[in-house]
Amino acid sequence: MELTINNLSKTYRNDVKALQDVTLNIPKGMFGLLGPNGAGKSTLMRIISTLQEADTGTITLGNIDVLKQKNEVRKILGYLPQQFGTYPKISAYALLNHLAFLKGITNKNQRKEVVKGLLHKTNLYDVRKQNLGGYSGGMKQRFGIAQALLNNPKLLIVDEPTAGLDPAERNRFYNLLSEIGENTIVILSTHIVDDVKELCTNMAIINKGKVVLKGNPLDLINSTEGKVYQKTIHKNELDTYKKEYEVINEKLFLGKPTISILSNHHPKNGFIPINTRLEDVYFSQINNKN
């Protein structure tokens, strides 16, 4: 099964073009959708999840027309939005059991096994009786994944799932998503480059509603290898360098501004070549293809 998106567009009433002719083919496995806040990622996720209408274009999931057969999509869809609510005074087990019933698992014994299995899968079984109000951010995210997996989805969408998580929780989440992606189409929508680098075999970069680059992360890195150079400069030199070079990233290192540039030839002038990282590929698209 493959998710196919063709020429999808969406414009809001204030004339903001959230999506512009987006075309993507997403196979089984982990797919990273990378872009800055406001790029159109969440709009695309909501349309695929049947929560929002598109203006033009088509989406198919296997033989299902996603834009027309919404109920069929929902039967095989799991969705973890960027913001989701829980009932703080109810236990994880009780709420997951209730949600399982609402999703059609009416047989009590079957429901018990499904809920128990998902709590083990998300490493929440030992705290299943604890109220959700006492869960950490990472635990709540794992509970969100548990509820998204209740119907054994063929398509799982997670929107900014690791924002705000500490490194340990983020690693737990990586491992969980990687395991799920072995048998499911998993779309990971994020602005965190490391999320995609660690998890995804295919990716796309979206900016201002347009897909500006897509492919395998390693292939995209290799295509830029040998073209990225770095230099530490004085703060008052930044504007001058931006006029002369294609500056793709700037950050502080030991309190001093360090810039990365993209160049087909060694620029000399104190620049040193560096190994290309996925963030270099990302910033080369976001900062120079507006």
Secondary structure, 3 states (H helix, E strand, C coil): CCEEEEEEEEECCCCCEEEEEEEEEECCEEEEEECCCCCCHHHHHHHHCCCCCCCEEEEEECCEECCCCHHHHHHCEEEECCCCCCCCCCEHHHHHHHHHHHCCCCCHHHHHHHHHHHHHHCCCHHHCCCEHHHCCHHHHHHHHHHHHCCCCCCEEEEECCCCCCCHHHHHHHHHHHHHHCCCCEEEEEECCHHHHHHHCCEEEEEECCEEEEEECHHHHHHHHCCCEEEEECCHHHHHHHHHHCCEEEEEEECCEEEEEEECCCCCCCCCEECCCCHHHHHHHHHCCCC
